[in-house]
């Protein structure tokens, strides 16, 4: 039996029986019990390959495959649960861009910074930079992907500016350190690899970073910066 056939045989057993003992019991005949008069001994003989009516499956193979299947099942269920953009019919380019980046921002492959300039519910123009991964972790994005609410910068985000009241706020996020005293403009340092993200449209965004303006009908202006960490974890 080759490796693929052996794995298939184990999978068949694992999916059919909840425990290894259940599998062993299925291999024991009434004749075995009659002569051996001991269920534990009969199980041991099946496990060792001396008795049994079917494939020989080792306990460690059964338990390892059982655990692997359960991990895969839970991962699939978790993935379906957390990807709030999944299955949504998104029309605007901005929401499509967020959906494209949702999984990678959740698992840490990419760290996106979102710049938004728009008007708040009071009609005041605001702008700011948002740590997408941090907001995903702490907020339900269902309302944004469903179009029930607009994603807007807040005073608690990495940067926030109200153009009417002239209120300006900067905060470091779980993923970025804000460098606000730079004479050339606002900078963000990614905490995992300590690379600098420059959000100045006239400058290069930095190592392993890209700046992508988004054509959108939802906002006055939207830009997404994507940073890929090269630090080995």
N, C-alpha and C positions, 0 to 999 in steps of 0.2 A: 504493500500500500504506500503510495507516495505521500508527500507532505500535505498536499491539498485534500486528498481523499481522507487522510487521518484527521485533518481539521474539520472537514465536513461531518465525519463520524462523531467527533466530540460535540460539535454544534447540535447535531440531532439529539444526542443524549441530554445535553445541557438544557435545550428548549423543552424537552419532554418531561424532565424530572426536576423537582424543586431542590432536592438535596442529593448528595452522593449516596447516602444510605438508601434513599428511595430507588436509585438506579441499581444498587446491589441487590435489593430485595426483588426487583423485577427479574433478576437473573437466576434466582433461587427457585428450584422446583419443589413440589411437595415430596417428591422422592428423596431429594437432598435432605430436607428437614426430617424425614422419617428415619434415615440412616444416621445422620449426624446428631440429631436430637439437640442441636444447639444453634440458634439463629446467628449469634455472634461469630461462631466458627464458620458457619456457612458463608457469611459475608466476607470473612477473611480469605476464604478459599476462592471466592469469586474475584476479589480484589487482586489476589496473587495470580489469577489466570488459570487456576486448577479446575474450577467449576464455572458454569455459566452457559447461557444459551446464545449469547450474541457477542458484540465487539468488546474487547478488553480496553477499558478506559481507566487510566491511572487517576487517583484521587487529586494529585496536584494539578493535572491537566484539566480535570473537571472544574475544580475550584477556581483556577486561574481564568479559564474561559468564561465561567459563570460571572466572575467579577468584571471581566473585560466587557461582556455584553451589557451588564448592568450600568457600567460607567458610560458606555456609548449611548445607552437608552436615556440616561439622565442628562447627558450632554446635549443630546438632540432635543429633549424636552425643554431644557433650560434655554438653549439657543432660540427655539421658537418663541419662548416666552419673552426674552429680553429684546429681540429685534422688533421694535415697535413700528418700524417702517415696512416690515414684511407684509406683502399682500395689498399694500395701499396703491391706489391709482393716482399717482402724483403728477400734477400738471406743470407746476412752476419749476424752473431750473434750480432755484435755491433749495427747495425741498428734495428734489432729485439728487442734488449734490450732497445734502446731509444724509440721505438714505444710502448713497454709495459709500459713505465713510463711517456709517454707524457701527458696523461689526468690527472694523479695524480699530476704531477709537475705544470700543468696549474691551477688546482683548489686548490693547497696548501696542499693536503693530504700528499704528500711526497716531500722532497727536495733532489735532487740528485746532487752530485758533480762528474764530469767526469774527470778522469786523462787520458791524451793521450800523448804518446811518438811516434814521427814519424818524417818524413822529410818534410820540407816546399818546395814550388815550386822551390827554389834555390838549393835544395839538402842539406840544412843544417839541422842537427838534432835539433828538438825542443821538449819541453815537457811543460806541464802545467795543471792546475786544472781549470775546467770550471763550473760555476754555471748554471746548465741546465735550471732551471726555468727562470732565468734572460735572458738567451740567447733566450729562446722560446718566451718570452714576447717582445723582441726588434728585433727579426730577423725572417725572413721567412725560415722555415726549409724544405720547399718543395724541394729545390735544393739538400739537403743532403739525404732526403728519396728517391728522384729520382735517386740518384747516380751521379748527374751532378757535385757535388762538395764534397770535404771531409771536415768534421768538424775538425778544428784544433785550438789549443790554440792561443790566441792573447796577445799582451802586455797589453791589456785592461781587460783581464780576471783576476781571483783571483790570479793566479800565472803564470808566463811565464819564461822559460829559454831557451836561444839559446846556445847549446853546442859548437858551432863553434866560435861565437863572445863573448861568456860568458856574454851576457846581461841577467840580472835577474830583474824581475819586480814583485811586489806584490800589489794587490789592493783589498780593501774590496768591496763586491758586495751588491746588495740590500738585500740579504738574509744572508750573512755571513760576520763576522769581521775576518780579517786575523791577526793571531798572529805569526809574523815572527821572533821574538826575543827569542823564546823558545829554550833553549839549547839542548833539545831532538829532535828538528825538527819542521816542519811546523804544525800549528794547525789552525783550523777554528772554530769560535764560531757562532752557529746558533742564529740569532737575536731574533727569536720569543720565544724560550724557554731557550736561553743562555747555551745550552748544547755544550760541546766541541767535535768536530770531529777530531780524530787523524788519519792522513793519512799514518803514518809509517806502512809499511807492517809487521813489527815485533811486533807491538803493537795492542791492541784491539781498534777498531774504536771509541768506546764510547757508552754511553747510547742511546738506541733506534736507533743505527746505524749499518749498515752492510757494509762489503767490499766484492765486487764481481769481481774477475778477469774475463775478457771476452776473450774467444778464438776467434780471428778475423783475417781475411786475409787482412783487410784494413790498419791496423796499426802495428807498431813494438810492441806496448804494449797499452792495454786499461784496465782501472779499473773503476768501478762505485761504488760510496759510496751512499747509500740510508739512509736518516735520516727522521724519523717520529716524528713530534712534538707532545708532550703530553700537550702542553699548550691549555687550553680551550679558544675558541674565542666567 
